[in-house]
Amino acid sequence: MNTITVKRNDKPIYNIEFSQSYDIIKEKLEDAGINGRKVCVVSDSNVSKIYYEEVKRCIESLGASLCISFVFEAGEDNKTTVTIFSIIERLIAGHFDRNDFLFALGGGVTGDMTGFAAAIYLRGIKFYQLPTSLLAMVDSSIGGKTGVDFNGYKNMVGSFHMPSGVFINTSSLNSLPEREYISGYAEIIKHAVIADKNYFQYLNNNNAGALSKDNAVVKDIIYKSCKIKQAVVENDPTEKGIRAFLNFGHTIGHAIEKYMDFSLLHGECVSLGIIAAAYISHSRNLISLEDYEAIRKLVKAYRLPLCFADIEQYTAKSADIGNNMDEILSIIKSDKKADGAVIKFVLIDSVGNAVIDTTVTDEEIIKAINELGGFHE
Ligand SMILES: NC(=O)c1ccc[n+]([C@@H]2O[C@H](COP(=O)([O-])OP(=O)(O)OC[C@H]3O[C@@H](n4cnc5c(N)ncnc54)[C@H](O)[C@@H]3O)[C@@H](O)[C@H]2O)c1
């Protein structure tokens, strides 16, 4: 229960290690070739000041000849090519070569950028993921998708570049702001809804422990989610097929995220997108009213938004979304996941089983968004 090995074509490519401190790096990377090499730890302005010194000590104990940090101002706004070029300038100035290393210490923004810098510097160097947000632990640190936003388009520039290892230190969640922590549960609920009915039940039974950050429960949940993500990325490493299941809740979720000018957290939008996709699944009789209600209940139990009224405290734009359906539809159609004119929608035909559907109509999307505007429990 402390290690997951991610494979490709049955060959192990990297391990996800679970622990409650960064000391595990010393043990697990003893033979990783860091002795005598340079390391740059990329981190954002919030995370760096809490964890960099601890990580640096571990890296230095492995015999690294140099350990430097690259710190950027926290936030999605800085997930840009500009920051990537600054990282690269830093590596050039430090004479990093192909055998040196990057470490991503932070949330998904840090992981995506560090991975991308590692993918393109000298045509590819090794990097390790040290995810510190719940979202990064269960989602972005696994699977090798790296990249940055470009001209207002999310993740428009990037590449697949696998990490050499992922170190999940669950105790780092203690400093994660509450809203960020809750937001991470949207991807976790998504995993259960698309892939595992028992896990769905487990989340139902353990919401109190999860929300109070009971370490045994949180570790269990992260582990179970990582197993689901592992199975999906192993089967479809470059998103040609079933990896698209992970987009459940993201078609409408992303559109809401963009429409709200990124004033909401990703997980909050995914949560609304999950409700919308479950609603469409129910209105097509793919799932029962009971299952639809069970999904709503779970989302609510994790204090995630069920409807626009739940997010109005964060953005005034939630009030007028009903009058701007054309804009939402046009955002959905310009999304990367729309394949030409066809929108690849992920629905469920039971709790725990996802299906891809390319026949969801504009009317169904509008009805689902109206549903988000109508309820407030
Ligand atoms: N590559 C993938 O497969 C994949 C999958 C999902 C999401 N993503 C990307 O992930 C990003 C979102 O990730 P995120 O939600 O982690 O955002 P983030 O990296 O911006 O982190 C969220 C906030 O929490 C702070 N933070 C993180 N860990 C902390 C800790 N332990 N203590 C204190 N503060 C902490 C950060 O400084 C930041 O302010 C998006 O850019 C999204 O596109 C990528």
PDBQT file of the ligand as one rigid body, heavy atoms in Angstrom, charges set to zero:
ROOT
HETATM    1  N1  LIG A 401      -1.167  17.130 -16.225  1.00  0.00    +0.000 N 
HETATM    2  C1  LIG A 401      -2.365  16.674 -15.921  1.00  0.00    +0.000 C 
HETATM    3  O1  LIG A 401      -2.708  15.519 -16.212  1.00  0.00    +0.000 OA
HETATM    4  C2  LIG A 401      -3.319  17.569 -15.198  1.00  0.00    +0.000 A 
HETATM    5  C3  LIG A 401      -4.505  17.047 -14.670  1.00  0.00    +0.000 A 
HETATM    6  C4  LIG A 401      -5.330  17.901 -13.941  1.00  0.00    +0.000 A 
HETATM    7  C5  LIG A 401      -4.996  19.227 -13.752  1.00  0.00    +0.000 A 
HETATM    8  N2  LIG A 401      -3.834  19.711 -14.303  1.00  0.00    +0.000 N 
HETATM    9  C6  LIG A 401      -3.435  21.095 -14.106  1.00  0.00    +0.000 C 
HETATM   10  O2  LIG A 401      -3.229  21.303 -12.709  1.00  0.00    +0.000 OA
HETATM   11  C7  LIG A 401      -3.406  22.689 -12.435  1.00  0.00    +0.000 C 
HETATM   12  C8  LIG A 401      -4.203  22.829 -11.161  1.00  0.00    +0.000 C 
HETATM   13  O3  LIG A 401      -3.477  22.242 -10.105  1.00  0.00    +0.000 OA
HETATM   14  P1  LIG A 401      -3.649  22.767  -8.614  1.00  0.00    +0.000 P 
HETATM   15  O4  LIG A 401      -5.080  22.845  -8.281  1.00  0.00    +0.000 OA
HETATM   16  O5  LIG A 401      -2.739  21.955  -7.775  1.00  0.00    +0.000 OA
HETATM   17  O6  LIG A 401      -3.140  24.280  -8.737  1.00  0.00    +0.000 OA
HETATM   18  P2  LIG A 401      -1.851  25.046  -8.184  1.00  0.00    +0.000 P 
HETATM   19  O7  LIG A 401      -0.612  24.343  -8.527  1.00  0.00    +0.000 OA
HETATM   20  O8  LIG A 401      -1.981  26.456  -8.609  1.00  0.00    +0.000 OA
HETATM   21  O9  LIG A 401      -2.053  24.957  -6.609  1.00  0.00    +0.000 OA
HETATM   22  C9  LIG A 401      -3.178  25.576  -6.038  1.00  0.00    +0.000 C 
HETATM   23  C10 LIG A 401      -2.783  26.572  -4.947  1.00  0.00    +0.000 C 
HETATM   24  O10 LIG A 401      -2.431  25.852  -3.787  1.00  0.00    +0.000 OA
HETATM   25  C11 LIG A 401      -1.137  26.241  -3.345  1.00  0.00    +0.000 C 
HETATM   26  N3  LIG A 401      -0.543  25.045  -2.749  1.00  0.00    +0.000 N 
HETATM   27  C12 LIG A 401      -0.335  23.859  -3.367  1.00  0.00    +0.000 A 
HETATM   28  N4  LIG A 401       0.087  22.964  -2.467  1.00  0.00    +0.000 NA
HETATM   29  C13 LIG A 401       0.157  23.600  -1.278  1.00  0.00    +0.000 A 
HETATM   30  C14 LIG A 401       0.509  23.196   0.040  1.00  0.00    +0.000 A 
HETATM   31  N5  LIG A 401       0.799  21.928   0.334  1.00  0.00    +0.000 N 
HETATM   32  N6  LIG A 401       0.513  24.123   1.014  1.00  0.00    +0.000 NA
HETATM   33  C15 LIG A 401       0.154  25.414   0.744  1.00  0.00    +0.000 A 
HETATM   34  N7  LIG A 401      -0.236  25.854  -0.459  1.00  0.00    +0.000 NA
HETATM   35  C16 LIG A 401      -0.234  24.949  -1.461  1.00  0.00    +0.000 A 
HETATM   36  C17 LIG A 401      -0.431  26.767  -4.556  1.00  0.00    +0.000 C 
HETATM   37  O11 LIG A 401       0.583  27.669  -4.200  1.00  0.00    +0.000 OA
HETATM   38  C18 LIG A 401      -1.580  27.452  -5.286  1.00  0.00    +0.000 C 
HETATM   39  O12 LIG A 401      -1.792  28.725  -4.755  1.00  0.00    +0.000 OA
HETATM   40  C19 LIG A 401      -4.073  23.298 -13.642  1.00  0.00    +0.000 C 
HETATM   41  O13 LIG A 401      -3.131  24.066 -14.338  1.00  0.00    +0.000 OA
HETATM   42  C20 LIG A 401      -4.503  22.104 -14.472  1.00  0.00    +0.000 C 
HETATM   43  O14 LIG A 401      -4.513  22.372 -15.856  1.00  0.00    +0.000 OA
HETATM   44  C21 LIG A 401      -3.005  18.900 -15.003  1.00  0.00    +0.000 A 
ENDROOT
TORSDOF 0
